[in-house]
Amino acid sequence: MIPSDFDTIAAISTPIGEGGIGIIRISGPEAISVAKKIFFSPKVKDLHKVNSHTIHYGFIIDPDNGEKIDEVLLTIMRAPNTYTREDVVEINCHGGLIVLNRILEILTKQGVRIAEPGEFTKRAFLKGRIDLSQAESVIDLIRAKTEDAQKIALEHLSGKLSEKINSLRDLLTRVCAHVEAYIDFPEEDIDGLTEREIEKEISFVIEEIEKLVEGYKEGKIYREGLSTAIVGKPNVGKSSLLNALLMKNRAIVTEIPGTTRDIIEEYINIKGIPLKIIDTAGIRHAGDLVEAEGIKRTLQAVEYAELVLLVLDSSTNLDALDFEIIEKIGNKRMILIINKKDIKSEYFSIPHELKNKPAVEISALTGEGIEELKETIYKTVISGKYRKDGLVVTKLRHKQALENANEALRNALQSMKEGKPLEITAMFLRDALSFLGQIVGIVTTEEILELIFSEFCIGK
């Protein structure tokens, strides 16, 4: 059967596994009719006659043989006041794959189709309940790893980014209307914006878009996290640092060089930033094939890391291997961590080539300096210039659309300054409107929709 936006769909909306409650969501024109066929309640005779947004106790029954499947609570929600703006039924049953799959199997026998990933949210978009940027924020809200990331996603879901984009589109629409009026009626004395005012309005939109684009780098960090590699020689305290940041013993710590032989990854929350911390094998001349593979992976981690935490042992002088590691890091964004400050040698000194790098003295063993390190990490990656109030762009798709819109607007300004026909200016203005429309879904394609909603889990 070819999927259709008019089908009645169903999916498990709770995580797979054992749990006290499992939820199956049904949405579409036949949602209530199908629920009526499989639901028995001693008090409810006809689900079509119950009030919307009410919960009813009963049992799910297999209509083929009358077998009771589970004791449930069933919620009826009528269009248009639902998530999808369609009739929606939610079945709250006991968690567990057997029960959930049995109910889903019975539903499919009644002609219900299993929902595709993100199809409930896609229907909310297609029915006009939310725009495309709001729909995208749903998956960000689900995947948020810190409270700040959750806050930004929630602000996007509430429509603050959409409001900003739509306000810029409204302004450009007004400018475009005046330009096209001059084109259509060149002999008329049309009241409205002068050429200088038009240029001023276009320049204002360009500046506003530039602010959004500039904030993307930090917005992306809140959404996706920052890949951060802990790097250094064996036994400088890399694993101890990971454990101190996590406040638990995640990595094995011994005095034997080469204890860490594989990559260890963990997410931690640094003042609202989700940091993907990668504890790497100590870089040295490998003693065996296993250690050699670990060092190889370390160098790969350094290559792809967005931030490097270089750990130096301050209880001894630096040697040739330390400088070799510094060279391998190159121009990466880096924080210098001077470990073992509790036993720091009086002869230890920071290399000249690292003097301009942010540096923190810590003792990973005692925890001294860890809070200062967190503050340094935050200040290194977050400028504080961009507000976290929903106007931070977090998606590459949005950034690219904004950049394309600005390029079109600059071309519009240039055509006016060069005295080219107004038709060319109008063309660039319409292009800019189209690019901004892609963000909120006014202008879109089926390919874009499929790409966006394929990231969703089934049941949302």
GUZAFI-865233 format. One record per residue (C-alpha): residue number from 1; residue in one letter; x, y, z. Coordinates in steps of 0.05 Angstrom, whole numbers, plus 32768, in hexadecimal, padded with zeros to 4 digits. Each point is the difference from the previous one (the first is absolute). Last residue first. Layout:
+-----+------+------+------+------+
:  nr : rest :    x :    y :    z :
+-----+------+------+------+------+
: NUM :    a :    X :    Y :    Z :
...
+-----+------+------+------+------+
//
This chain:
+-----+------+------+------+------+
:  nr : rest :    x :    y :    z :
+-----+------+------+------+------+
: 460 :    k : 8081 : 80E3 : 8155 :
: 459 :    g : 7FF1 : 7FB5 : 7FFF :
: 458 :    i : 803B : 7FEA : 7FD5 :
: 457 :    c : 803E : 8028 : 8013 :
: 456 :    f : 8010 : 803E : 7FD8 :
: 455 :    e : 803B : 8009 : 7FD2 :
: 454 :    s : 7FD7 : 7FEA : 7FC3 :
: 453 :    f : 7FD4 : 803D : 800D :
: 452 :    i : 8033 : 8031 : 7FE7 :
: 451 :    l : 8019 : 7FDA : 7FC3 :
: 450 :    e : 7FBA : 7FED : 7FEA :
: 449 :    l : 7FE9 : 8048 : 8006 :
: 448 :    i : 803B : 801B : 7FD9 :
: 447 :    e : 7FF4 : 7FCD : 7FC8 :
: 446 :    e : 7FB5 : 8012 : 7FFE :
: 445 :    t : 8012 : 8048 : 7FF1 :
: 444 :    t : 7FF9 : 8041 : 8027 :
: 443 :    v : 7FEB : 8049 : 7FFD :
: 442 :    i : 7FD3 : 8016 : 8038 :
: 441 :    g : 8025 : 7FCD : 802B :
: 440 :    v : 801A : 802D : 8037 :
: 439 :    i : 8049 : 7FFE : 7FEA :
: 438 :    q : 7FF1 : 7FF9 : 7FB6 :
: 437 :    g : 7FD8 : 8041 : 8001 :
: 436 :    l : 8041 : 8026 : 8010 :
: 435 :    f : 801E : 7FE4 : 7FBF :
: 434 :    s : 7FC1 : 8012 : 7FD8 :
: 433 :    l : 7FFD : 8047 : 801C :
: 432 :    a : 8049 : 8009 : 7FEC :
: 431 :    d : 7FF2 : 7FE7 : 7FBA :
: 430 :    r : 7FC4 : 8030 : 7FFA :
: 429 :    l : 802F : 8039 : 8013 :
: 428 :    f : 8032 : 7FEA : 7FCC :
: 427 :    m : 7FCB : 8001 : 7FCA :
: 426 :    a : 7FE5 : 8043 : 8016 :
: 425 :    t : 8045 : 801F : 7FFA :
: 424 :    i : 8007 : 7FE3 : 7FBA :
: 423 :    e : 7FBB : 801B : 7FEB :
: 422 :    l : 8016 : 8044 : 801B :
: 421 :    p : 802E : 8007 : 7FC3 :
: 420 :    k : 8049 : 800B : 8013 :
: 419 :    g : 8016 : 8042 : 801E :
: 418 :    e : 8042 : 7FE5 : 801B :
: 417 :    k : 7FEC : 8012 : 8047 :
: 416 :    m : 7FBD : 7FDD : 7FF7 :
: 415 :    s : 8020 : 7FC0 : 7FE4 :
: 414 :    q : 8031 : 8000 : 803A :
: 413 :    l : 7FC9 : 8004 : 8033 :
: 412 :    a : 7FDB : 7FC6 : 7FE0 :
: 411 :    n : 8040 : 7FD7 : 7FFC :
: 410 :    r : 800B : 800D : 804A :
: 409 :    l : 7FB9 : 7FE7 : 800C :
: 408 :    a : 800B : 7FC0 : 7FD8 :
: 407 :    e : 8040 : 7FF2 : 8027 :
: 406 :    n : 7FDB : 800C : 8040 :
: 405 :    a : 7FCA : 7FCE : 7FEE :
: 404 :    n : 8033 : 7FCC : 7FEE :
: 403 :    e : 8023 : 800A : 8043 :
: 402 :    l : 7FBD : 7FFA : 8025 :
: 401 :    a : 7FEF : 7FC0 : 7FDB :
: 400 :    q : 8044 : 7FE3 : 800F :
: 399 :    k : 7FFA : 8011 : 804A :
: 398 :    h : 7FBA : 7FE1 : 8004 :
: 397 :    r : 8017 : 7FBF : 7FE1 :
: 396 :    l : 803D : 7FFF : 802D :
: 395 :    k : 7FD3 : 8000 : 803D :
: 394 :    t : 800A : 8024 : 8043 :
: 393 :    v : 7FED : 8048 : 7FF2 :
: 392 :    v : 7FFC : 8026 : 8041 :
: 391 :    l : 7FC1 : 802B : 8004 :
: 390 :    g : 7FDF : 7FD1 : 8033 :
: 389 :    d : 8016 : 8027 : 803C :
: 388 :    k : 8049 : 7FE9 : 8008 :
: 387 :    r : 801D : 8045 : 7FF1 :
: 386 :    y : 803E : 8006 : 7FD6 :
: 385 :    k : 803C : 8029 : 8019 :
: 384 :    g : 8010 : 7FD1 : 803A :
: 383 :    s : 803F : 7FEB : 7FDB :
: 382 :    i : 7FF6 : 7FB6 : 800A :
: 381 :    v : 8039 : 7FD0 : 7FEE :
: 380 :    t : 803A : 8019 : 802A :
: 379 :    k : 7FD4 : 801F : 8036 :
: 378 :    y : 7FDE : 7FBE : 800D :
: 377 :    i : 8041 : 7FD8 : 8001 :
: 376 :    t : 801F : 8032 : 802F :
: 375 :    e : 7FC5 : 7FFC : 8030 :
: 374 :    k : 8004 : 7FB4 : 7FFF :
: 373 :    l : 804B : 8004 : 800E :
: 372 :    e : 7FF4 : 802F : 803B :
: 371 :    e : 7FCF : 7FCD : 801C :
: 370 :    i : 8035 : 7FC9 : 7FF8 :
: 369 :    g : 8036 : 8029 : 8023 :
: 368 :    e : 8009 : 7FD1 : 803B :
: 367 :    g : 7FDE : 7FBD : 7FF4 :
: 366 :    t : 8031 : 7FDB : 802D :
: 365 :    l : 801B : 7FCF : 7FCC :
: 364 :    a : 7FF2 : 802B : 7FC3 :
: 363 :    s : 802B : 8036 : 8020 :
: 362 :    i : 7FF8 : 803E : 7FD7 :
: 361 :    e : 8024 : 803B : 7FE2 :
: 360 :    v : 7FDA : 8020 : 7FC7 :
: 359 :    a : 801B : 801D : 7FBF :
: 358 :    p : 7FE1 : 8028 : 7FC7 :
: 357 :    k : 8033 : 8002 : 7FC7 :
: 356 :    n : 802C : 803C : 7FF5 :
: 355 :    k : 803C : 7FE2 : 8024 :
: 354 :    l : 7FFB : 7FBF : 7FD9 :
: 353 :    e : 803A : 800B : 7FCF :
: 352 :    h : 802D : 8017 : 803A :
: 351 :    p : 7FF9 : 7FBE : 8024 :
: 350 :    i : 7FDF : 8004 : 8045 :
: 349 :    s : 8033 : 7FF8 : 8038 :
: 348 :    f : 8010 : 7FC9 : 8032 :
: 347 :    y : 803F : 800A : 8029 :
: 346 :    e : 7FDC : 800A : 8043 :
: 345 :    s : 7FE0 : 7FBC : 7FF5 :
: 344 :    k : 7FB6 : 7FFC : 800E :
: 343 :    i : 7FEA : 7FCC : 8033 :
: 342 :    d : 7FBB : 801C : 8011 :
: 341 :    k : 7FFE : 801F : 7FBA :
: 340 :    k : 7FFB : 7FBA : 7FE4 :
: 339 :    n : 7FE4 : 8017 : 7FBD :
: 338 :    i : 800E : 803E : 7FD6 :
: 337 :    i : 7FC7 : 8000 : 7FCF :
: 336 :    l : 800A : 8028 : 7FC1 :
: 335 :    i : 7FC0 : 8010 : 7FDB :
: 334 :    m : 8000 : 7FF8 : 7FB5 :
: 333 :    r : 7FDE : 8016 : 7FC0 :
: 332 :    k : 8028 : 7FDA : 7FCC :
: 331 :    n : 803C : 8023 : 7FE0 :
: 330 :    g : 802F : 7FC5 : 8003 :
: 329 :    i : 7FEC : 7FC7 : 802D :
: 328 :    k : 8037 : 7FD5 : 7FE2 :
: 327 :    e : 8034 : 8034 : 8012 :
: 326 :    i : 7FEA : 8001 : 8049 :
: 325 :    i : 8005 : 7FB4 : 8000 :
: 324 :    e : 8048 : 8003 : 7FE7 :
: 323 :    f : 8010 : 8035 : 8034 :
: 322 :    d : 7FE8 : 7FD2 : 8037 :
: 321 :    l : 8027 : 7FC6 : 7FE2 :
: 320 :    a : 8040 : 8029 : 8001 :
: 319 :    d : 7FFB : 800B : 804B :
: 318 :    l : 7FDC : 802E : 802F :
: 317 :    n : 801C : 8005 : 8046 :
: 316 :    t : 7FDF : 7FD8 : 8037 :
: 315 :    s : 7FCA : 800A : 8035 :
: 314 :    s : 7FDB : 802E : 7FD0 :
: 313 :    d : 7FE5 : 7FC6 : 7FD6 :
: 312 :    l : 7FE0 : 801F : 7FC3 :
: 311 :    v : 7FB9 : 7FF4 : 7FE8 :
: 310 :    l : 7FEB : 801D : 7FBD :
: 309 :    l : 7FB4 : 8009 : 7FFE :
: 308 :    v : 7FF0 : 8005 : 7FB6 :
: 307 :    l : 7FC1 : 8020 : 7FE5 :
: 306 :    e : 7FDB : 7FF4 : 7FBE :
: 305 :    a : 801C : 7FBA : 7FFB :
: 304 :    y : 8005 : 7FDF : 7FBC :
: 303 :    e : 804C : 7FFE : 7FFA :
: 302 :    v : 800B : 7FF4 : 804A :
: 301 :    a : 7FD2 : 7FC3 : 7FFE :
: 300 :    q : 8026 : 7FE5 : 7FC4 :
: 299 :    l : 8042 : 8008 : 8027 :
: 298 :    t : 7FE1 : 7FDB : 803A :
: 297 :    r : 7FE8 : 7FC9 : 7FD2 :
: 296 :    k : 8047 : 7FF4 : 7FE8 :
: 295 :    i : 8017 : 8000 : 8048 :
: 294 :    g : 7FCE : 7FC9 : 8011 :
: 293 :    e : 8015 : 7FD7 : 7FC3 :
: 292 :    a : 8049 : 8005 : 8016 :
: 291 :    e : 7FEB : 7FE9 : 8046 :
: 290 :    v : 7FE1 : 7FC2 : 7FE3 :
: 289 :    l : 803B : 7FF3 : 7FD2 :
: 288 :    d : 8034 : 8002 : 8038 :
: 287 :    g : 802F : 8030 : 8023 :
: 286 :    a : 7FE9 : 803F : 7FDE :
: 285 :    h : 802D : 803D : 7FFC :
: 284 :    r : 7FD8 : 8033 : 8028 :
: 283 :    i : 7FBC : 8022 : 7FFF :
: 282 :    g : 7FD5 : 7FEC : 803C :
: 281 :    a : 7FC0 : 7FDF : 7FEB :
: 280 :    t : 7FC5 : 8030 : 7FFA :
: 279 :    d : 7FC9 : 8018 : 802D :
: 278 :    i : 7FCB : 801F : 7FD3 :
: 277 :    i : 7FD0 : 8031 : 8021 :
: 276 :    k : 7FC1 : 8011 : 7FDA :
: 275 :    l : 7FF0 : 8042 : 8021 :
: 274 :    p : 7FB7 : 8015 : 8005 :
: 273 :    i : 8004 : 804A : 8012 :
: 272 :    g : 7FD1 : 8018 : 8037 :
: 271 :    k : 8036 : 8014 : 8032 :
: 270 :    i : 802B : 7FC3 : 7FEC :
: 269 :    n : 7FD0 : 7FC4 : 7FFA :
: 268 :    i : 8024 : 7FBF : 7FF3 :
: 267 :    y : 7FFA : 7FCE : 7FC7 :
: 266 :    e : 802F : 7FC4 : 8002 :
: 265 :    e : 802F : 7FDE : 7FCF :
: 264 :    i : 803A : 7FD0 : 800F :
: 263 :    i : 8030 : 7FF2 : 7FC7 :
: 262 :    d : 802B : 7FC2 : 8007 :
: 261 :    r : 8042 : 7FEE : 8021 :
: 260 :    t : 7FFB : 8023 : 8043 :
: 259 :    t : 8031 : 7FDB : 802D :
: 258 :    g : 803B : 8014 : 7FD4 :
: 257 :    p : 802F : 8013 : 8038 :
: 256 :    i : 7FF4 : 7FD9 : 8041 :
: 255 :    e : 7FF2 : 8030 : 803A :
: 254 :    t : 7FB6 : 7FED : 7FFD :
: 253 :    v : 7FBE : 8022 : 7FF1 :
: 252 :    i : 7FC6 : 7FDB : 7FDE :
: 251 :    a : 7FCF : 8030 : 7FE1 :
: 250 :    r : 7FB8 : 800D : 8016 :
: 249 :    n : 800C : 800B : 804A :
: 248 :    k : 7FCD : 8036 : 800F :
: 247 :    m : 7FFE : 804C : 8006 :
: 246 :    l : 7FFD : 8004 : 7FB4 :
: 245 :    l : 8034 : 8038 : 7FFF :
: 244 :    a : 802A : 7FDE : 8035 :
: 243 :    n : 7FFB : 7FBC : 7FDD :
: 242 :    l : 8016 : 8020 : 7FBE :
: 241 :    l : 803A : 8023 : 8024 :
: 240 :    s : 8016 : 7FBF : 8020 :
: 239 :    s : 7FFF : 7FE0 : 7FBA :
: 238 :    k : 802D : 8037 : 7FE5 :
: 237 :    g : 802F : 8002 : 803C :
: 236 :    v : 8046 : 8008 : 7FE2 :
: 235 :    n : 8009 : 7FB4 : 8003 :
: 234 :    p : 8009 : 7FF5 : 7FB5 :
: 233 :    k : 800F : 803F : 7FD8 :
: 232 :    g : 7FC9 : 8032 : 7FF0 :
: 231 :    v : 7FBB : 800A : 7FE2 :
: 230 :    i : 7FB9 : 8008 : 8019 :
: 229 :    a : 7FD6 : 8009 : 7FC2 :
: 228 :    t : 7FC1 : 802B : 7FFD :
: 227 :    s : 7FC8 : 7FFA : 7FCE :
: 226 :    l : 7FD0 : 8038 : 8010 :
: 225 :    g : 7FB6 : 7FF4 : 8008 :
: 224 :    e : 7FCC : 7FF9 : 7FC8 :
: 223 :    r : 7FCA : 8033 : 8013 :
: 222 :    y : 8025 : 802D : 8031 :
: 221 :    i : 803F : 7FFE : 7FD4 :
: 220 :    k : 7FD8 : 800E : 7FC1 :
: 219 :    g : 7FE4 : 803F : 8021 :
: 218 :    e : 8047 : 8017 : 800D :
: 217 :    k : 8015 : 7FFC : 7FB8 :
: 216 :    y : 7FBC : 8017 : 7FE9 :
: 215 :    g : 8002 : 8043 : 8024 :
: 214 :    e : 8023 : 8023 : 7FC6 :
: 213 :    v : 7FC9 : 7FE9 : 7FD0 :
: 212 :    l : 7FCA : 801F : 802C :
: 211 :    k : 8025 : 8041 : 8006 :
: 210 :    e : 800D : 8001 : 7FB5 :
: 209 :    i : 7FB6 : 7FF8 : 7FF3 :
: 208 :    e : 7FF0 : 803E : 8029 :
: 207 :    e : 8036 : 8028 : 7FDB :
: 206 :    i : 7FE6 : 7FEA : 7FBC :
: 205 :    v : 7FB9 : 8012 : 8014 :
: 204 :    f : 8017 : 8046 : 8013 :
: 203 :    s : 8026 : 8008 : 7FBF :
: 202 :    i : 7FC1 : 7FEF : 7FD9 :
: 201 :    e : 7FD8 : 8034 : 8027 :
: 200 :    k : 8035 : 8036 : 7FF4 :
: 199 :    e : 8004 : 7FF0 : 7FB6 :
: 198 :    i : 7FB5 : 8007 : 7FFB :
: 197 :    e : 8002 : 8042 : 8027 :
: 196 :    r : 8034 : 801B : 7FCF :
: 195 :    e : 7FD5 : 7FEB : 7FC5 :
: 194 :    t : 7FC4 : 8023 : 801D :
: 193 :    l : 7FCB : 7FD8 : 8025 :
: 192 :    g : 7FB7 : 8011 : 7FF7 :
: 191 :    d : 7FD4 : 802C : 7FD6 :
: 190 :    i : 7FFF : 7FED : 7FB7 :
: 189 :    d : 8005 : 8039 : 7FCD :
: 188 :    e : 7FEA : 7FD8 : 7FC4 :
: 187 :    e : 8027 : 7FFC : 7FBF :
: 186 :    p : 8027 : 7FC2 : 8015 :
: 185 :    f : 7FC2 : 7FD9 : 8012 :
: 184 :    d : 8011 : 7FB6 : 7FFD :
: 183 :    i : 804A : 8008 : 8011 :
: 182 :    y : 7FF4 : 8034 : 8037 :
: 181 :    a : 7FCC : 7FD2 : 801E :
: 180 :    e : 8031 : 7FC6 : 7FFD :
: 179 :    v : 8032 : 8027 : 802A :
: 178 :    h : 7FC9 : 8013 : 8032 :
: 177 :    a : 7FE8 : 7FB8 : 8007 :
: 176 :    c : 8048 : 7FE8 : 8009 :
: 175 :    v : 800A : 8030 : 803A :
: 174 :    r : 7FBF : 7FE9 : 8021 :
: 173 :    t : 8013 : 7FB7 : 7FF5 :
: 172 :    l : 8045 : 800E : 801D :
: 171 :    l : 7FE2 : 801B : 8040 :
: 170 :    d : 7FCF : 7FC6 : 8006 :
: 169 :    r : 8039 : 7FCE : 7FF3 :
: 168 :    l : 8029 : 801F : 8037 :
: 167 :    s : 7FC5 : 7FFA : 8030 :
: 166 :    n : 7FF5 : 7FB8 : 7FEA :
: 165 :    i : 8048 : 7FEE : 8010 :
: 164 :    k : 7FFC : 801F : 8045 :
: 163 :    e : 7FBD : 7FE1 : 8010 :
: 162 :    s : 8018 : 7FBC : 7FE8 :
: 161 :    l : 803C : 8005 : 802F :
: 160 :    k : 7FD1 : 800F : 803A :
: 159 :    g : 7FCE : 7FCA : 7FEC :
: 158 :    s : 7FF2 : 7FDA : 8041 :
: 157 :    l : 8028 : 7FC5 : 7FE3 :
: 156 :    h : 803C : 802D : 7FF5 :
: 155 :    e : 7FFB : 8016 : 8049 :
: 154 :    l : 7FFB : 7FB8 : 8015 :
: 153 :    a : 803E : 7FED : 7FD8 :
: 152 :    i : 8027 : 8039 : 8020 :
: 151 :    k : 7FEA : 7FEC : 8046 :
: 150 :    q : 8010 : 7FB7 : 7FF5 :
: 149 :    a : 8046 : 8012 : 7FE9 :
: 148 :    d : 8007 : 802C : 803E :
: 147 :    e : 7FE7 : 7FC7 : 802C :
: 146 :    t : 8033 : 7FD0 : 7FE4 :
: 145 :    k : 8000 : 7FC3 : 7FD4 :
: 144 :    a : 7FC6 : 8013 : 7FD2 :
: 143 :    r : 7FED : 7FC5 : 7FD3 :
: 142 :    i : 7FB4 : 8003 : 800A :
: 141 :    l : 8000 : 804C : 7FFD :
: 140 :    d : 802B : 7FFF : 7FC1 :
: 139 :    i : 7FCF : 7FCE : 7FE1 :
: 138 :    v : 7FC7 : 8030 : 800D :
: 137 :    s : 8029 : 803C : 7FE7 :
: 136 :    e : 7FFA : 7FE7 : 7FB9 :
: 135 :    a : 7FB4 : 8007 : 8003 :
: 134 :    q : 8007 : 8047 : 8019 :
: 133 :    s : 802E : 8012 : 7FC6 :
: 132 :    l : 7FCE : 7FE0 : 7FD0 :
: 131 :    d : 7FC2 : 8025 : 8018 :
: 130 :    i : 7FD0 : 7FE7 : 8034 :
: 129 :    r : 7FB5 : 7FF1 : 8000 :
: 128 :    g : 7FFD : 800B : 7FB5 :
: 127 :    k : 7FE3 : 7FBC : 7FED :
: 126 :    l : 8040 : 7FEE : 7FDB :
: 125 :    f : 802A : 8011 : 803D :
: 124 :    a : 7FD6 : 7FD8 : 8032 :
: 123 :    r : 8000 : 7FC8 : 7FCC :
: 122 :    k : 804C : 8001 : 7FFF :
: 121 :    t : 8000 : 7FFD : 804C :
: 120 :    f : 7FD7 : 7FC0 : 7FFF :
: 119 :    e : 802A : 7FE5 : 7FC6 :
: 118 :    g : 8043 : 8008 : 8024 :
: 117 :    p : 8018 : 7FBB : 7FEC :
: 116 :    e : 7FCA : 7FDC : 7FD8 :
: 115 :    a : 7FBF : 7FEC : 8021 :
: 114 :    i : 7FE7 : 7FB9 : 7FFD :
: 113 :    r : 7FC0 : 7FFF : 7FD7 :
: 112 :    v : 7FBB : 7FF2 : 801E :
: 111 :    g : 7FD3 : 7FD2 : 7FD7 :
: 110 :    q : 7FDF : 7FDB : 803A :
: 109 :    k : 8034 : 7FC8 : 7FFB :
: 108 :    t : 8035 : 8037 : 800B :
: 107 :    l : 7FDF : 8011 : 8042 :
: 106 :    i : 8002 : 7FB8 : 8018 :
: 105 :    e : 804B : 7FFD : 7FF1 :
: 104 :    l : 800C : 8041 : 8027 :
: 103 :    i : 7FDB : 7FE3 : 803C :
: 102 :    r : 802A : 7FC1 : 7FFD :
: 101 :    n : 8040 : 8029 : 7FF7 :
: 100 :    l : 7FF2 : 8029 : 803E :
:  99 :    v : 7FEF : 7FC4 : 802B :
:  98 :    i : 803D : 7FD7 : 7FEB :
:  97 :    l : 8031 : 803A : 8000 :
:  96 :    g : 7FF5 : 8015 : 8047 :
:  95 :    g : 7FDD : 803A : 8022 :
:  94 :    h : 7FBA : 7FF8 : 801A :
:  93 :    c : 7FCB : 8026 : 7FD8 :
:  92 :    n : 7FF1 : 8049 : 7FF4 :
:  91 :    i : 7FDC : 8002 : 7FBD :
:  90 :    e : 7FFF : 8044 : 7FDF :
:  89 :    v : 7FCB : 8013 : 7FCE :
:  88 :    v : 8007 : 803C : 7FD1 :
:  87 :    d : 7FCE : 801F : 7FD0 :
:  86 :    e : 8028 : 802E : 7FD3 :
:  85 :    r : 801F : 8044 : 800F :
:  84 :    t : 8042 : 7FD9 : 8008 :
:  83 :    y : 800D : 8013 : 8049 :
:  82 :    t : 7FB6 : 8006 : 800F :
:  81 :    n : 7FCC : 8037 : 8003 :
:  80 :    p : 7FE8 : 7FF8 : 7FB8 :
:  79 :    a : 7FEB : 7FC9 : 8007 :
:  78 :    r : 7FE7 : 7FD5 : 8038 :
:  77 :    m : 8028 : 7FE3 : 803A :
:  76 :    i : 7FEA : 7FBD : 8020 :
:  75 :    t : 802E : 7FE2 : 8035 :
:  74 :    l : 7FFF : 7FB5 : 8010 :
:  73 :    l : 8017 : 7FE4 : 8042 :
:  72 :    v : 8011 : 7FB7 : 7FFB :
:  71 :    e : 7FF9 : 7FB9 : 801A :
:  70 :    d : 8021 : 7FD2 : 7FCD :
:  69 :    i : 7FF6 : 7FCD : 7FC8 :
:  68 :    k : 7FBC : 7FE3 : 8010 :
:  67 :    e : 7FEE : 7FCC : 7FCD :
:  66 :    g : 7FBD : 800A : 7FDA :
:  65 :    n : 8016 : 7FD4 : 7FC6 :
:  64 :    d : 8007 : 802D : 7FC3 :
:  63 :    p : 7FEF : 8040 : 8025 :
:  62 :    d : 8040 : 7FFA : 802A :
:  61 :    i : 7FEB : 8028 : 803D :
:  60 :    i : 8023 : 803B : 8021 :
:  59 :    f : 7FE1 : 800A : 8044 :
:  58 :    g : 7FDF : 8039 : 8026 :
:  57 :    y : 8009 : 8043 : 8023 :
:  56 :    h : 7FF0 : 8041 : 7FDB :
:  55 :    i : 8026 : 8042 : 7FFB :
:  54 :    t : 7FE0 : 8040 : 7FE5 :
:  53 :    h : 801D : 8033 : 7FD0 :
:  52 :    s : 7FC1 : 8002 : 7FD5 :
:  51 :    n : 7FBE : 7FED : 801F :
:  50 :    v : 7FE4 : 7FBA : 7FF6 :
:  49 :    k : 7FCD : 7FF2 : 7FC9 :
:  48 :    h : 802E : 7FE2 : 7FCB :
:  47 :    l : 801E : 7FD2 : 8035 :
:  46 :    d : 7FBE : 7FDB : 8005 :
:  45 :    k : 7FEB : 7FD3 : 803A :
:  44 :    v : 802F : 801A : 8035 :
:  43 :    k : 7FF4 : 7FE7 : 8047 :
:  42 :    p : 8010 : 7FB6 : 7FFD :
:  41 :    s : 803A : 8010 : 7FD1 :
:  40 :    f : 8017 : 7FDA : 7FC3 :
:  39 :    f : 8031 : 801B : 7FCD :
:  38 :    i : 8013 : 7FDD : 7FBE :
:  37 :    k : 7FC9 : 8016 : 7FD1 :
:  36 :    k : 7FF6 : 8045 : 8021 :
:  35 :    a : 8049 : 800F : 7FF7 :
:  34 :    v : 7FF9 : 7FF6 : 7FB5 :
:  33 :    s : 7FC5 : 8030 : 7FFD :
:  32 :    i : 8025 : 8033 : 802B :
:  31 :    a : 803F : 8001 : 7FD4 :
:  30 :    e : 7FDB : 7FFB : 7FBD :
:  29 :    p : 800F : 8047 : 7FE7 :
:  28 :    g : 8048 : 7FFF : 8018 :
:  27 :    s : 802D : 7FF7 : 803D :
:  26 :    i : 800E : 7FC5 : 802E :
:  25 :    r : 8033 : 8003 : 8038 :
:  24 :    i : 8017 : 7FC3 : 8027 :
:  23 :    i : 801A : 800E : 8045 :
:  22 :    g : 8025 : 7FD0 : 802F :
:  21 :    i : 7FFE : 8006 : 804B :
:  20 :    g : 8025 : 7FDF : 803A :
:  19 :    g : 803C : 7FF2 : 7FD5 :
:  18 :    e : 8026 : 7FC9 : 7FDC :
:  17 :    g : 8020 : 8011 : 7FBE :
:  16 :    i : 7FF5 : 802D : 7FC3 :
:  15 :    p : 7FF8 : 8049 : 8012 :
:  14 :    t : 7FB9 : 801C : 7FFE :
:  13 :    s : 7FD9 : 8016 : 7FC3 :
:  12 :    i : 7FEF : 7FBD : 7FE2 :
:  11 :    a : 7FE1 : 800E : 7FBC :
:  10 :    a : 7FBE : 800A : 7FDC :
:   9 :    i : 7FE8 : 801D : 7FBF :
:   8 :    t : 7FBC : 800F : 7FE0 :
:   7 :    d : 800F : 800F : 7FB8 :
:   6 :    f : 7FF2 : 8045 : 7FE2 :
:   5 :    d : 804A : 8013 : 7FFA :
:   4 :    s : 8009 : 7FC3 : 7FD4 :
:   3 :    p : 8031 : 7FC6 : 8003 :
:   2 :    i : 7FFD : 7FD2 : 7FC2 :
:   1 :    m : 7FE5 : 7FBC : 8014 :
+-----+------+------+------+------+
//
